[in-house]
């Protein structure tokens, strides 16, 4: 596992335990594993298309199910009754001189479980539901390399595109933070973040769909609002905050002269292919009790203090960090690589990328 710089480690800790306007925060430590496995998009396939950084239950596997995740012996996240898996594409640095690739250290994942929308009881609705057994979903489009829709249209397609945003955190005098929908062009001394909103509306019937998105929908203004009539069941809204230590590589490229040297494992140098995956592994009764009884404005649960919810059993970050698994795919995903794992040539768009398998890989 790659070490983190001391400054970045402190940043990650502050993100884990800082305050925020959300119901509770699920902190996950360093990745459980990095590998080319995707039990949602490519169930049973090993290897899948590109490398993911995976957090959560230790039974993550090519064909993992709700029942198998519930049998996980550990989790890299801090609430022990949650054996869900959360994953996203791994970020690599491509050296401008050698053109070789190196994994960018990921300081953990913070998942905000937010009570949002008109269906929540606090907003006068019937209440939110825990994720059912077998529930899975994704947010984002791995093929995307550019924005396609004018902002604020409010269609599900436009909301899905706007659900992924980036923050470049700066602390240098006179340097403003970057906030936008594609990769920045500068170093991010205090951390580079991807922020992914997941759908929070469910059709109430299907725990998955062919495209892994049609059974769910986004709230009308992404972070709040109403659900469409086709998806009348409200869920906790998941919000992924992923932080990378890109400044580790600051001495090896020149901002303003060199291109942004970071790419996703799927060959994306633009940032528009970012996506988040969720496979439910919760103790459903625990999550439903927490939803119903731990969002109390009269105690600390109303302030998003995870530990204040009596239904949660917490583990320490040190114990969560010990939860690691061996990759199912025998290949190198760390170190210095001549090419991205699998068949993932750099595709900058702006048209959608072509996804290749190992067996039909063009020269690159």
C-alpha positions in Angstrom: 0.0 0.0 0.0 1.4 3.4 -0.9 2.1 5.7 2.0 0.4 9.1 2.3 2.2 12.3 3.0 1.8 13.6 6.7 -0.2 16.7 5.5 -2.6 14.6 3.5 -3.1 12.1 6.3 -4.2 15.0 8.5 -6.4 16.2 5.8 -8.1 12.9 5.5 -8.6 12.7 9.3 -10.2 16.2 9.4 -12.5 15.2 6.6 -13.5 12.0 8.4 -14.4 13.8 11.7 -15.2 17.3 10.6 -18.7 18.7 10.8 -21.1 18.9 7.8 -24.7 19.4 7.1 -25.6 15.7 6.7 -27.3 13.1 8.7 -24.4 10.7 9.3 -21.0 10.1 7.8 -19.5 6.7 7.0 -15.8 7.0 7.0 -13.8 4.4 5.1 -10.0 4.0 5.5 -7.5 3.1 2.7 -8.9 0.9 -0.1 -9.8 -2.7 0.7 -8.3 -3.6 -2.7 -7.5 -2.1 -6.1 -8.3 -4.4 -9.0 -10.2 -5.0 -12.2 -13.4 -6.4 -10.7 -16.9 -5.0 -11.1 -19.7 -7.3 -9.7 -22.4 -4.8 -10.9 -21.4 -4.0 -14.5 -19.4 -7.2 -15.1 -20.7 -9.9 -12.8 -18.6 -13.1 -12.8 -15.9 -11.5 -15.0 -12.3 -11.5 -13.9 -10.7 -9.3 -15.1 -13.2 -6.6 -15.9 -12.4 -3.5 -17.9 -10.5 -1.2 -15.6 -9.1 -0.9 -12.1 -11.3 0.2 -9.2 -10.5 1.4 -5.7 -12.8 -0.6 -3.5 -14.0 0.1 0.1 -16.2 -1.8 2.5 -16.9 -5.5 3.1 -14.2 -8.1 2.7 -16.2 -10.5 0.6 -16.0 -8.2 -2.5 -15.8 -10.6 -5.4 -16.6 -10.9 -9.1 -20.0 -12.5 -8.2 -20.6 -11.0 -4.8 -24.2 -10.8 -3.6 -26.1 -9.3 -0.7 -25.9 -12.6 1.2 -22.2 -13.1 0.5 -21.4 -9.5 1.6 -23.3 -10.0 4.8 -20.8 -12.8 5.6 -17.8 -10.5 5.3 -15.3 -11.0 8.1 -14.4 -7.3 8.2 -15.0 -3.9 6.6 -12.6 -1.1 5.8 -15.4 1.3 6.9 -16.2 2.3 10.5 -19.8 1.1 11.0 -19.5 -2.6 11.6 -23.1 -3.5 10.6 -22.4 -2.2 7.1 -20.7 -4.7 4.9 -21.6 -2.8 1.7 -19.0 -2.2 -1.1 -18.3 1.3 -2.5 -16.0 1.6 -5.5 -14.8 4.1 -8.1 -12.1 4.2 -10.8 -8.5 4.4 -9.6 -6.6 7.6 -10.4 -3.2 7.3 -12.0 -0.4 9.9 -12.5 1.2 9.7 -16.0 4.7 11.1 -15.9 5.0 13.7 -18.6 8.6 12.6 -19.4 8.5 8.8 -19.2 4.7 8.4 -20.0 4.6 5.7 -17.3 1.7 5.4 -14.8 1.7 5.4 -11.0 -1.3 5.1 -8.6 -2.2 8.3 -6.9 -2.5 7.8 -3.1 -6.2 7.8 -2.0 -6.7 9.0 1.6 -9.9 7.1 2.1 -13.5 7.5 1.2 -16.1 9.5 3.1 -19.8 8.6 2.3 -22.4 11.0 3.5 -25.7 9.3 4.2 -28.1 12.3 3.7 -31.8 12.6 4.6 -32.9 14.7 1.7 -36.0 15.3 -0.4 -39.7 15.8 0.1 -40.2 12.2 0.9 -38.2 12.5 4.2 -40.3 12.7 7.3 -38.6 15.9 8.4 -39.9 17.5 5.2 -43.4 16.2 5.6 -43.1 13.0 3.6 -43.8 9.3 4.5 -40.2 8.6 5.4 -37.1 7.1 3.7 -36.5 3.4 3.3 -33.4 1.4 3.9 -31.8 -0.2 0.9 -33.4 -3.6 0.3 -31.4 -6.9 0.0 -29.8 -7.2 -3.4 -29.9 -3.5 -4.1 -27.2 -2.1 -6.4 -26.7 1.2 -8.3 -24.2 3.3 -10.1 -23.8 7.1 -10.7 -21.8 8.4 -13.6 -20.8 7.2 -17.1 -17.5 5.5 -17.8 -17.7 6.4 -21.5 -18.2 10.1 -21.1 -15.5 12.6 -22.0 -17.4 15.9 -22.1 -20.5 17.7 -21.0 -23.4 17.0 -23.3 -26.3 18.9 -21.7 -26.8 22.6 -20.9 -26.9 22.9 -17.1 -30.1 23.1 -15.0 -32.4 21.4 -17.5 -33.6 19.1 -14.7 -33.9 16.0 -16.9 -32.5 12.8 -15.4 -29.8 12.7 -18.1 -28.7 16.2 -17.2 -28.9 15.6 -13.5 -26.7 12.5 -13.9 -24.1 14.5 -15.7 -24.2 17.2 -13.0 -24.0 14.6 -10.2 -20.1 14.4 -10.4 -18.1 17.5 -9.5 -14.5 18.2 -8.6 -12.9 20.4 -5.9 -9.2 21.4 -6.0 -8.4 22.4 -2.4 -5.7 25.1 -2.1 -4.1 26.8 0.8 -1.5 29.0 -1.0 -2.1 32.8 -0.7 -3.8 34.2 -3.7 -4.7 30.8 -5.2 -8.4 30.1 -5.3 -10.0 26.7 -5.0 -11.1 25.1 -8.2 -14.7 23.8 -8.5 -16.0 22.3 -11.7 -17.1 19.3 -13.8 -13.9 18.3 -15.4 -10.3 17.8 -14.1 -8.5 21.1 -13.1 -5.2 22.2 -14.6 -3.3 23.1 -11.4 -1.9 21.3 -8.4 -4.2 20.9 -5.4 -2.0 21.3 -2.4 -4.6 20.5 0.2 -6.2 17.6 -1.7 -8.0 16.8 -5.0 -11.6 15.7 -4.4 -14.2 14.0 -6.5 -17.8 14.5 -5.2 -20.4 12.1 -6.5 -24.1 12.3 -5.8 -25.9 9.0 -6.0 -29.6 8.6 -7.0 -32.0 8.8 -4.0 -35.3 7.8 -5.6 -36.3 4.1 -6.2 -39.0 2.5 -8.3 -39.9 0.4 -5.3 -39.7 -2.9 -7.3 -36.4 -3.6 -8.9 -33.2 -3.9 -6.9 -31.2 -3.5 -10.1 -31.8 -2.8 -13.8 -30.0 -3.6 -17.1 -28.2 -0.3 -17.1 -27.9 -0.3 -13.3 -29.5 3.2 -13.3 -33.1 2.9 -14.5 -34.5 1.5 -11.3 -33.4 4.7 -9.5 -33.6 8.4 -10.2 -32.0 11.6 -8.9 -33.7 14.2 -6.8 -35.0 17.1 -8.8 -32.1 19.4 -7.8 -29.7 16.5 -7.1 -28.9 17.4 -3.5 -32.6 17.9 -2.6 -36.0 18.3 -4.1 -38.6 15.8 -5.2 -38.6 12.3 -6.8 -40.3 11.7 -10.2 -43.6 9.8 -10.0 -41.9 6.8 -11.7 -39.6 6.4 -8.6 -41.9 7.2 -5.6 -39.8 5.6 -2.9 -37.2 7.8 -1.1 -33.8 6.4 -0.1 -31.0 7.9 1.9 -28.9 9.9 -0.5 -25.4 8.7 -0.7 -22.7 11.3 -1.4 -19.2 10.1 -2.1 -16.2 12.3 -1.2 -13.0 10.9 -2.5 -9.7 12.7 -1.8 -6.4 12.1 -3.6 -2.9 13.3 -2.7 -2.0 14.7 -6.2 0.5 17.1 -4.7 2.9 14.2 -4.1 3.7 14.5 -7.8 3.9 18.3 -8.0 7.6 18.4 -8.6 7.3 16.2 -11.7 5.1 18.4 -13.9 4.7 22.1 -14.6 1.2 23.5 -14.0 0.3 25.9 -16.8 2.8 24.3 -19.2 2.2 20.5 -19.0 -1.2 19.0 -19.5 -3.0 17.8 -16.3 -1.1 14.6 -15.9 -3.7 12.5 -14.0 -5.9 10.0 -15.7 -8.5 7.5 -14.6 -7.9 3.7 -14.9 -10.4 3.7 -17.8 -8.0 5.9 -19.9 -9.8 9.2 -19.2 -7.7 12.3 -19.0 -10.7 14.6 -18.8 -12.5 13.6 -15.6 -15.9 13.2 -17.1 -15.9 9.4 -16.8 -16.0 9.5 -13.0 -18.5 7.1 -11.5 -19.4 5.6 -8.2 -20.8 2.1 -7.5 -22.8 0.8 -4.5 -23.7 -2.7 -3.6 -25.8 -3.0 -0.5 -24.4 -5.1 2.4 -26.2 -3.4 5.3 -28.0 -5.1 8.2 -31.3 -3.7 6.9 -33.0 -3.5 10.3 -30.1 -1.5 11.7 -30.2 1.0 8.9 -34.0 1.3 9.0 -34.0 1.8 12.8 -31.3 4.4 12.3 -33.3 6.2 9.6 -36.4 6.2 11.7 -35.0 7.1 15.1 -31.5 8.6 14.8 -32.3 11.8 12.9 -33.3 13.7 16.1 -33.0 17.5 16.2 -33.0 17.2 20.0 -29.7 15.3 20.2 -26.4 14.9 18.5 -27.8 12.6 15.8 -29.5 15.6 14.4 -26.1 17.1 13.9 -24.8 14.2 11.9 -22.8 12.7 14.7 -22.5 9.0 13.6 -21.4 7.7 17.0 -24.5 9.2 18.7 -26.8 6.7 16.9 -27.4 3.9 19.4 -28.0 1.3 16.6 -24.5 1.6 15.2 -21.5 -0.3 16.4 -18.3 1.6 15.5 -14.8 0.3 15.0 -11.6 2.3 15.1 -9.9 3.6 12.0 -6.9 1.5 13.0 -9.0 -1.7 13.0 -10.7 -0.7 9.7 -7.4 -0.2 8.1 -6.4 -3.8 8.8 -9.3 -5.0 6.6 -7.6 -5.9 3.3 -8.1 -8.7 0.7 -5.9 -10.2 -2.0 -6.9 -9.3 -5.6 -8.8 -11.8 -7.6 -6.9 -10.8 -10.7 -3.2 -11.6 -10.8 -1.7 -8.4 -12.4 0.2 -5.4 -11.2 -1.9 -2.3 -10.5 0.6 -0.5 -8.4 4.2 0.5 -8.9 5.4 2.0 -12.1 3.4 0.8 -15.1 4.1 1.1 -18.8 0.4 1.1 -19.6 -2.9 1.2 -17.7 -4.0 -2.3 -16.6 -6.3 -4.0 -19.1 -7.0 -2.4 -22.5 -7.5 1.2 -21.7 -5.8 3.5 -24.2 -6.0 7.2 -23.4 -9.2 8.6 -25.0 -9.7 12.4 -24.5 -12.9 12.8 -26.5 -14.9 14.9 -26.6 -17.0 12.0 -28.1 -17.7 9.0 -25.9 -14.9 6.6 -25.4 -14.9 3.0 -26.8 -14.6 0.3 -24.1 -12.3 -2.6 -25.0 -11.8 -6.1 -23.5 -8.5 -7.8 -23.1 -9.2 -10.0 -26.2 -10.0 -7.1 -28.7 -7.4 -4.6 -27.6 -6.0 -2.3 -30.3 -2.3 -1.3 -30.1 -1.7 1.6 -27.7 
